[in-house]
Amino acid sequence: MSAASAPASAPLGAQHVQRLQAARAAVLAQVRKAIVGQDRVVDDVLTSFFAGGHCLITGVPGLAKTLLIASLGQALALSFKRIQFTPDLMPSDIVGYEVLKEEGGKRKLVFVEGPIFSNIVLADEINRTPPKTQAALLEAMQERQVTSGGVTRPLVEPFFVLATQNPIEQEGTYPLPLAQQDRFMYSLVIGYPTKDEELAILDRTTSETKSAIESALSAEQLLEAQRVVRALPVSSAVARYAVRLAAASRPKHATAPDFIRQFVSIGASLRGSQYLVLAARARAALEGRLAPSVDDVKAVALPVLRHRIVPNFKADAAKIGSEQLVEKLLKAVEPPRSGL
Amino acid sequence: MGDEATLKDIARFRADMERELAPVLISQGRALEQTLCAVLAGGHVLLTGGAATAKGLLVLCLARAARLDFKRVQFTPDLMPSDITGTDILEEDAATGRRAQRFVPGPVFTNILMADEINRTPPKTQASLLEAMQEKQVTTGGSTRPLPKPFLVMATKTSVETDGTYALPEAQQDRFMLNVEMIEIDEDKEVEVVMTDPAARAAGIQQVVDAESLLRFQAAVRRITLPPAVRRMIVDLACSTRPGTPDATAEVTKYVAWGAGVRATQCLALCAKARAALGGRASATAEDVASIAPSALRHRIGLNFRAESDGVDIDALVARLIAHALTGTSAKPVATAGAST
């Protein structure tokens, strides 16, 4: 909770990552007041926040995704907006629009900020909206600014997009193109709670007691923590392992194992290896360690690679999903022997 | 605590409502009970049924019996979000000649909102209503305004015509606490309706409840006891609807594309508590759950193509799941031969 004001030039010390570890514990303690279970998803979303990356979340309706993300926002003192994506949503519904206003007898154009001017944007059911509107969001994600009426405006910092997709196949949806999915650091899957968790949810949400979430970290502290994460040194062995993992997922690459050649149509891009390293840094820092290890890369491989490895129709026929492919990949690729 | 007194008030409220509404709503006693459960549980209601099954009449009667603000919106293909939430208009002060922006609240700023034929309007307009329902506030032109309390949406959905309608996505249907299905009345009752025109009596309905009491009732419902066996039954029932999970029945795994989420569990618990309160009881029973479950699950379970081709009916399926959950609670060691999953 103490201010994590690391001088930009000073080398990172143990105290910096220890502060991050403490911050993580404080945030989790607050989130636990509202959310029962879903440990993995909460942890992964938090890691992506500290890494400064966006998340794609897949899950059926009714699993309290909005509550989960809103609670994280409260614990981190971040503003939060939810946008329901629909087939008739327009880019201006996201970005904002200009209106004519009169002040002191003079008329002028005033920009009304859209919901994207928020720290956390929950883009609910992103694949229900046509490509132009999807693109407006993804452009903002990438550039952290929006242009409307010829004027470019920066978005608020920090800025996170969490986009949800419904796993049920339906007509009338517009799947996100691969290049756009690639901009999300993590792809997370949220499932049903266990029976005991569901009983606990029932007790907590259908009776009187409600405990308010307090913020455990300020936006400034989070931005500072992101700088610490990005400044964490990575050994060449760990970086090489991440690069090899991503390369081996590409069916045409020389190092690709047989099952990748057989079942994968497209493998992870360069962004895949970059995000493997960034997420490994965040994981190490949040656990109070200064040096990300091969194990950190392994631990983040599934959410980083899940949406970047596209199974082909042979895999579909054999009912092999990208999750199984990532697991097999982790077994097939040997970590480099040198270094840590 | 005063809970005992509140319970008595709730039971009296139910009796008053039935006295006032029963002569108008022929044969729809069950729909009325379920709607009252949702009202006391603080949830919104989706009313479905064929044409002329008194969906609109039920809402009008309810609005008349409560001393609450009521607005009705006919959803049309050309309705815009601002027609529901409100608009900023430029107004000129006649004295000074100055113009200023003023917010004109839309019909959503009310206690009871009737959203008639919600599936006739395009998705963005539907979404603006559902967002208001969920968040109990409205954002327009960059400013956020809270809605009045209590806030209750009663939406009707046509199922007769499907041409030119926009189906509510499953995630949005999930936001309705209950989907109450109106029943088709039998011949004798229809003769009665034709001869007496009970709807004309709606004008004579007396106000029996106000906002303050309703909010007090809603708070009391949350304090109703849910015994462990009933809690267990609720969770078992919700889990049994999820295909491919260990709790799903064989029929569910075969015919269901997606099952009821956690919101269904919460809704079953709250509505069972509300039903107990309406019956003047301080503790909910498995029977309360079984009674409310068809309306709580009907719109939260999606059938697959196979169900369609085999002619599986959602209400019949839900009824079997309820029976399954009931046997699980009353007699634990059922020890059925060949427990199929």
Interface residues (C-beta under 8 A of the other chain):
Chain A: V60 P61 G62 L63 A64 T66 R82 Q84 T86 P87 D88 L89 D93 V99 L100 K101 E102 G105 V112 E113 P115 D124 E125 R128 N166 I168 Y192 P193 K195 E198 L199 I201 L202 D203 T205 T206 S207 E208
Chain B: D88 L90 R98 R99 A100 Q101 P122 P123 K124 Q126 A127 L130 E131 Q134 T139 G141 G142 P169 E170 A171 Q172 D174 A219 R222 R223 L226 R231 R232 I234 V235 D236 A238 C239 R242 T245 D247 A257 W258 G259 A260 G261 V262 R263 A264 T265 Q266 A269 L270 K273 R300 G302
